[in-house]
């Protein structure tokens, strides 16, 4: 099933500038595995060396944060949108 990964502008240098990546995945975990294979630089910015999502990165499926769903095991349906949203800070 095809889902869309929305890449924020701060991470687009990892994917050749594209704002969205279409890919096939049945879960958020599977989507991250596909990103690791196809766009390893993006994966390293989203996940740490243990495969966990970095503390400052949030993942949403459609409008829901994955932590409010089933975490990385959240199932994806055809047409779902996974948004990568790094935390923004500054002073």
N, C-alpha and C positions, 0 to 999 in steps of 0.2 A: 504494500500500500504506500502511496506517495504522500509525504508530509512536507511541510515547508519549514526550514530553519531560518529565522530572521536574525541577521547578524548586525549588531550595532556598529555605528560608524567607527567607534574606537577600535574595533577588532577586524574591520574590513581589509586591512593590510594583510591579514593572514589568509584571505580568500580571493586575492586579486581584485579587491574593490567591490565585489558583488554584495548587494544588500540581502539577498535571499538564496538559500540553497535548497533545491528540491532533492529529496532522497527517500529511499524506501526503508521503513522501520516500523516495527510493531510496538515498540515501547521507547521511552526516553533513553533507557540504558542502551538499547539497540541503535538509536539515533546517535548517541555519543560514540559508540563503537564504529559506526560508519564514518563519523567525522574524524575519528582517530586515523582511519585508513585513508580517507580521501583528502583531509586537510589537517595534517598533524600539528601544524603551528597553531591553528585555532584550538584544537583539542588541548594543547599544553597551556593555553591561556584560560581555558574553562575548567580543566581538571588538573588535580595535582598528581604526583608520582604514584599515589595509591589508587588512582581512578576516581577519587571523590571529587565532587564539584567544589571548587575553591570557595572559601568563605565569602569573598566579596562578589561572587557571581550568583545571580538569581536566574532560575529557569521557570518559564511559564508555558503551560499548554493552553492555548487559546487565551483565556483571561485568568486562569487559575494558576497560582504558584504550585509547583510540584510538591512542596512540603505539605500543602493542604490536600493533596491527592494521595497517591501511593509512592511518592518519592521517585527514584529512578525507575521503579517498576511500573510507573503509570503507563497504562496501555494507550496507544495512539490509534486513531481511526483515520481513514482516508480523508485527506483535506485538512487535517489538524495543522495548527501553526505552533511551533515551538520557538519562543522568543528567548534569546540570550540577553540578559540585562546585567552588565557589571554595575556595581555600586559606584556612585559618583560622590566625591568628597572634595573639599577645597576650603580655602579660607579667604 
